Amino acid sequence: MTSNKLRRFSPLPSIADFLFVAIFLLISLHRGKDLLKDGDTGYHIRAGEYILRTMSVPTHDMFSYLSPPLPWTAHEWLSEVIMALVHSAFGLTGIVIFFAFLIALTIQLLFETVHAGEGNILVSLGVVILATAASGLHWLARPHVFSFVLMVVWYHILCLYQYKSRNLLYTLPFIMVLWANLHGGFMGGFILLFVFLAGNAFDALFSDGDRKHALKKLKVLALTASLCVAGSILNPYGYHLLLFPIKLTSSKYLIDGVCEFMSPNFHEMYVRGFEIYLLVFVAALAWAKKKLQAQDVLSIVLFLHMSLYSARYIPLFAIVAARILAQKLSESIEEKDNAFTRFLKVRSRNISRLDASAVRYLWPVASILLVVYALAAGRIAYGFDPKIEPVAATEFIKRESIAGNMFNSDEFGDYLVYAAAPAYKVFIDGRLDMYGVDHLKEYHKVTEFKQGWEDVLEKYRITWIFFPADAPLARYLLLHKDWKLIYADKVTNIFVKNIPQYRYLIERYPAVKPAVVDNNEAED
């Protein structure tokens, strides 16, 4: 009797809760600085503050000095408002902890939806760990993390309807209203809807099974898709928001010129987890005897294509592929009868019984309270890394009150928006879709010294340059008589035009020398 009670109420965390705690504490207490490696976090916070201050969603840019102001679709406005609220209360450390929570929640939900009480629990755990490793390259404190959570929930609801005949589709239009205002990843939800529509259409036309049942599901999914389209229009930009992701991805120059839109480089360590995940997936399909259903084939083909075309979609592939991979591995283990598979089956049953006895959510709540205490006590603090972002240089320009139009890198522009706006306005920042191809070409003309690069500087009346110290532009300007270096550290060089307006700065800092830049230092 006592033994049964102990089993029923185990103090150990469930596997899903353990995954949450492990990821949440790892990021919050140790690796939080990695979430701030992208300066985009800064402009999202300031955009959210603007929305809260004006009680309106912007339609035009307010962070650059370009005139007239460029039209801007702030499609992540709700995420930015949430980020601004968190930042106002807890600063950048609060931002890190908040996104650590969302990432940990994604992994927890992924395990629960992949396993869902079925299959081999050890296989489910292994697959989710692989998916976590594959998706870690895009763990940043940015709005796309909201899409990770919603993608898991959205996919699970579709799978429940397709494979368990449990209809929760009525929730999808409401989720879509939220998702469309949080992040452009809502298009991933429509892709999955299309996949399940196409799969059921295939079954209704060609399957040897119950075609009437497939046709009924097709009709229900079509109605759901229509309501989701209507839900997605409930945003400040109306139906134009549906065109935004299409417009963005259709610009070859933009896609080819932005690192996160490029294909994964398998020679780099950051995609090693994705490579292993992909190889295991291929091996599992080769080992499996049962064929994939039509919608599973289509979802793998589409999301794998997306992830190979652009590294930013790897986390979405990892989420979609996890259920299929776990299912195929579990089926193969059940079909085999040898010492290894018997060992896995026995251990899986024992761990499943122990997992079912765990008191749920106790350990995640305890971990959140621990981190909140550490935050309140000042034990943890995060900010932008001064080895990556121009932290000291920004303080310099604010102290010296440098006037005139600045030319800056897009990454530095994000930090400047965060740390120096509205006193300083930028030439460019991470909103490359807003600036457009023509402006991006002008930017690259300068940074790559193409013919007419000085004309671009004249066009925008640029009188000082704020640029990475290791960039070719910074090294070239050191030799250019028309530009004088007034500030240098290992991250940033600041040049002013050799004109009377800046004579006082040139005379005040006559002996500034470029710092020796170690490109491996930031990685350390």
N, C-alpha and C positions, 0 to 999 in steps of 0.2 A: 504493500500500500504506500509506504513511504517512498519507495523507489519510483512508483508511478507519479507521485506528486512532484518529485524532483525532476522527473523527465518533462512533466507538464509545464513547469515553471523554471526553466534554465536561466541562470544569470548571464550566460554567454550571449553575445550579440548574434543575431541571424547573419547569414552571409551577406545579404543585401545591406544590412545595417553596418556590418564590418567594412564593406566597400565604401560606404558613405563616410564613415569615420576616418578611414585610412586616407582617402583622397582629400577630405576637408582639412584634416589636421596637417597633412603633408604640405598643402598649398598655404594654408593660413599661417602656420608657424615656421615654415622653412623655405618654401619656394615661391612665396607670394610676389617677389620682385619680378619673376618671369612673366606675370600677368600684365606688367606695365612696360614691357619691352616695345610696345607700339604706341607712338605718340597720339594716335587717333583717340585714345581714351580721353585725352585732354579736351579736344574740341567737342566731343560728345557731351562732356560735363558742362562746358560753357554754353553750348546750344540749349541744353536743358534749362540752364539758369535763365537764358534769354526768354524761353517760352514761359517759364514761371513768372518772370518779371513783367512781361507784356501781356500775359494771358492770351497769347496767340501763337499759332504755328507759323514759322517764317515761310515766306514764298520767295524771298530774295536774300542774297548773301549779305552778311554784316561784318565778316571777319577780314576781308581783303580790301585793298584800296582801289580795286578796279572800278571804273565808272563808265557807264551807269552800272549799278549793282546787278550781278548776274542772277538770273532765275535759279532758285534752289528748291529741289524737292527733298525736304527733310523727312524722308520716309521712315526714319527710325525715331521719330519724335517722342513716342511714349517711352521707349527705352532711355532716351536722353533725359526725360523728366525724372524717371526713377533714379538714374545715375546722379542727377543734380541733387535730388533729395537726400540720397545716401551720402553724397559728398559734403553737403552742407552740415550734416549731423556728425559724420565720423571721418571726413577727409579721405585722402587716397587710401589709407589703411582700411577704412570701411568699404571702399570700392573693391579692394582686393578680396576682403572676406566675403562680401556679397556675391561676387562672381565665383569664388571658391565654393560657396554653398550651391550655386546653380550647377556648377560642373559636377560636384559630388552627387547632387540630386539626379543629374542625368545618368551617371553610372549606376546609382542605386536602382532607379526605375528601369534601366536597360536590363539589369540582371533579373529583376522581378518579371519583366515582360518576356524575356528570353526563356527563362525557366518555367514560370507560370505553373509550378506544381507538377510538371511533366519532364520526361527525359532524364538524362543523367546529370545530377547536380554538379558533379565535378567537371563534366564537359561544359556545362553552362558557365561555370566560374572561369574555366580556362579561356573560353571564347570571349567573355566580357573583359578579362584582363588583356587579351590580345587587341580587342576593339579599343580599350582605353589607351594602350600604347600607340595604336595607329592614329588616334584622334588627338593625341597630346600636342601635336605640332601647332594646333590652332587654339590652344588655351590662352586666351587673352581677355582682358577686361574690356570687352566690346559687345555691342548689342547682338552679334551673331550667336552668343552663348544662349540667349533666350530661345533661339531656333533649335538648339540641341535638345532642350527639355521638351519643347512642343512637338518636335519630330518623333521622339520616342512615344509620347502619348498618342499622337495622331496615328502612327503606324500600328500601335497596339489596338486601337479601336477598330481600325479597318480589318486587322487580322481576326479579332474576336468575331466580327460579323461574318467574315469569309469562311473561317475554319471552325468556329464554335457556335455559330448561329445565335450569337448574343448581340442584339441590336442596340448599340449606343451611338449610332450614327447621328442621332438628333443633336448630339453635343458638338459635332464638328463645325456647323455654321457659327456657333458662339465662340469656339476656339479660333476660328478664322478671323472673326472681327478683332480679337485681341492680337493675333499673330500678325495680321496685316499692318497694324499700327506699331508693332514692336521692331520688326526686321523684315527685309526683303526675302528672307528664307521661306516665307509663306508659299512661294512658288514651288518649293519642294513638296509641300502638302498637296498642291494641285497635281504635281507629277505622280505622286502615289495614288491619288484618286483616278487619274488617267490609267495607271497600271492596272488597278483592280477593275476598272470599267472594261479595259481591253481584254483582260484575262477572262472575265465572265462572258464577254462577247465571243471570244474564241471558243469557250466551252459550249455556249448556246448554239454555235454554228457547226462545230466539228467534233465535240466530245461524244464518246459512246455512252456517257452516263446520263444523268437526269438533266436534259436540256431545258425543261420547263423551270426547274429550280434555278438554273443558271440565268435564265431570262428574267425571272422574278428579281433575283439579286441585281441584275443589270439595271432594271428599272428603278429600284430603290437607290442604288448608287448614283444613277443619273439625276434623280431628284435631289439627292444630297449635294451633288456637285453644283447644281443650279443654285441651291440655297447658299452654298459656300461662296460662289461668285458674287451673289448679292451681298453677302456679309463682308467680303473683301472691299467692296465699294464704300463701306461705312468708314471713311477716313477723311482727313482734311483735303485730300486731293481727288477724291472721287475715283472714277474709272481710270484716270491718268496714272494712278499708282500701279495698275495692272500692266501698263505699257513700260514702266520704268525699268524693271529687270530685263525686259526684252531689248530695250534701247541700250542698256549698259553692256550686255553681253554681245550685242551685235556690232559693237565698235572694235574692229580688229586692232586698230592702233592702240586703243586703251587697254585691251586685254593683253596684247603682246608687250606692253610697256610697264605693267604693274606686276611686281614679284609674286604676290599671292594669287594672281590670276594665271600664272604660268604653270606648266606641267611640272609634276614632282621630279626632282633630280635624284635618281637612285644612288648617286655617288655621295650624297650628303647624309649625315647621320640622322637628320631630322625626319627622314622618311623611312628609316630602317624598320620602325614598328609597322608601318603600312606594308612594306615589302614582305615581312614575315606573315602578317595577317593574310595577305593576298596569296602567298604560297600555300599556306595551310588551307585556305578556302579551295584552291584548285585541287589539292591533294584529296580533300574531303569529297568533292564532287566526283573525282575519279574513283574513289573507294566505294562510294554509295551505289546501291543497286536500283533504288527507286528513282524514277525521273522527277524532275522538278515540275511543279504546276506552272501553267502559262504565265500567271501574274508574277511568280517568283523569278522565272527566267527573264521577263521583261524588266522587273525592278533591278535585278543584278546587272543586266546589260546597260540600262540607262545610267544608273548611279556609278557603275564602274567607269563608264565612258566619261562621265562628268569629273570623276576624281583623277583620271589619267590626263584629261584635258587641262584641269586646273586643280592645284593642290588644295585650294580652299574647300573643295567639296569632299575631301577624304573623310572627315568626320561623319558626313551624311551617309556615305557608302558604308562606313564601319557600323553605323546604327542599323541600316537596312539589312546588311548581310549577316548580322549577328544571329538573328533567329534562324535563318536558313542554315547557316554553318552549324549551329548547335543541334538543330534537328537532324541533319544528315550524319553528323558524327555519332549522335545518340542511337540513331537507327542502325548504323553500321556496327556499333558495339553490341547492341541487342541481338543482331543476326549472327555474330561470331560467337564461338564457344571454345575459348582457350584460356590458359592460365591468366593472361593479362586482362582479357575482357571480364573474366569471372571476378578477378580482384577489383576491377573498377565498379562492377555491378554491386558487389557486397559493400564496398566502401561508400558508394553513392547512396545505397539504402540506409546505411547507418547514419551517415551525415544528414540525410534528409529528415530522419526521425529527430535528430538532435536540433536541426534547424527549425523544425516545426514547433519545438517546445520553447524556443526563445521568446522572451518578452520583447515585442517589436517596439522600435523607435526610442527605447530608453537610452541606448548608447549614442545615437545621433543627437538627441536633445542634450545629453550630458556634454558632448563634444562642442556643441554650439555655445552652451553656457560657459564652458572653459575658455573658449576663444573670446567671447564677449568680455569675460573677466580680465583676460590678458590685455585686451584692447583698452578697457577702462583704466587698468592699472599702468598703462603705458609700457607694457612688456613687449609689445610688437608695434612696429611702425614701418610703413612702406611709403616710398615716393619714387619719382622717376629717377632712374640710374644716372648719376652725373658722368659716368663713363660712356654713356650712350647718347643722352640728351644734352642739349646746350644749357645746362642749369646755370653754371657760373657766368657764361657769356650773356645770358639774358639779364642776370643781375647787373652786369657791367653796362649794358645799353640803357637800362632803366636809371642807373646811377648817373650816367653821362647825358641822359636825355637827348640821344641822337635823333635828329630830325631828318626829314626827307623820305623818299620812297626806297624801300629795301628790296633786294633780290635775295631770296632764301631757297633752301631745298624744301621739298614737299614734307619730308619727315620733320624737319626743324619747324616748319610752319605749324604743324599740329601742336608742338610744345609751346610755341610762341603765342598761339591762340589761348592756350591754357594759362600761361604764366605772365603774359604781357598785354593781352587785350583788355580794354579797347584802346589803350594808349598807343599800341603798335599794331598796325594792320599789315597783312602779309601779301606777298606776290602769289603764293600758291600754298596749298596744304593738302591733306589727305583726301579731300572731296574732289578727286580728279574727274569724276563723272560730271560734276557741276561746272568745272572750269572748261571742259570740252577739249576736243582733239586739237583745235587751232591753237589754243593757249598752251596746251601740253607740248605741241610742236615748237612753239616759241621758247618754252622752257628748255627743251632738249637742244635747241639750236645754240643756246648760250652754254649749257653744261658740256656740250660736245664740240664747241668751237666751230660750228658749221658756218659757212659763208653768210654774213649778215648778222652774226651774233651781237656785235656792238650796236647795230641798228635797233635791236630789240631793247637794249638798255636805254637807248635814247628815246625810243617810242614811249616807254613807261616812265621816263624821267628818273631813272634809278641812279641814286647818288651814293648808296652804300650797300655792301654785300655781306650777308650773314650765312656762312657755308661750312660744311664739314671740313675739318683740317686735312683729311687724307684725300679729298676730292681733287681731280685734275684741275678744276677751275681755280681752286685755292692755290695750288702750286704754280699755275700759270700767272696769276695776278701778282705773285711775289716778284716776277720779272718785268711787270708792266709799269712803265713810268707814270701812267695816269691814275694808278691806284696805290694807296698806301695802307700798309698793315698797321692797325692800331691796337689789336687784341689778338692773342693766340694762346690756346691751350691744346691739350691732346684731342679735344673733341671739335672745337670751333675756331675758325679764323674770321675776323671782322676787318673788312677793308672799307675805306672811304675814298671817294673821288678826290683827286688832288686839285681842289678848287678852294677859293677863299673861305667859303662857308665852313669848311672843316679844318682851316689852318690851325685853330686852337687845339684840336685833337691831335693833329699831326705833330705839332710842337710839344704837346704834353706827353706823347708816347713815341718819341723818335727812335728808340732803340729796341722796339718789340721785334723778337725773332720767332720764327715758326717753331712750335714744339715738335719733338720727335714723337711720331705716332707709331704705336705698336698695335697693329690690326688684330692681334690675338688677345689683347688686354681685356676687351669687353667680354669675350667669351669666358675668360677666367673668372 
